[in-house]
């Protein structure tokens, strides 16, 4: 099912992410979250991977929801225990925050089904300057490398006998700074080498750049884009009526 053009997927992600911010009704947010999750599962090669990724962010979603529930004091009181006050407005905002984050994360998983090269070609087809496209591509490529180097530095500190769990928060932050420093320096060295290599290959020597594989929108891509436009328009209109 992962045969849609990256531009069609990008339009779906932009529409769903925008609706996550615009929508202020819980029922409509639940519907959009269900649509986003269904599209992610349809485009993902494995539904199990989607569920595993979502399981990891459940604590973050609960923390965001509880922060809105406990610190939003507007609206009608529902429950009070000493200084803990829960209102209907706080409950609504807590649920909306969880749904909004769920929509944004699941819609981002749609782009995760595409390779960096395909996204680079698609962004270029949208008439974006290829300098910006190249920077996006390098950024996507650098994130896993930076993550691996940070993990390797952390593993080296643990193998040296440092027990981070036994230290205070201040000491942990200091250790993480020491760990991040070599990773950042290595990333800067890699960026310097890439810049030299790009200059040697005549990067930005011409105003336009060609690509080996040119993306073309097919009928199913136009149908997907039209469907998401209709969904976005209908959701905005329903949101105005429900609020």
Buried (B, 14 or more C-beta within 10 A) or exposed (E): EEEBBBBBBBBBBEBBBBBBEBBBBBEBBBBBBBBBBEBBBEBBEEEEEBEEBBEEBEEEBEEBBBBBBBEBEEBEEEEEEEEEBBBEBBBBBBBBBBBBBBBBBBBBBBBEBBEEBBBBBBBBBEEEBBEEBBEBBBEBBBEEEBEEBBEBBBEEBEEEEBEEEEEEEEEEEEBBEEBBEBBEEBBEEBEEEBEEEEEEEEBEEEEEBEEEEEBEBEEEBEEBBEBBEEBBEEBBEBBEEEE
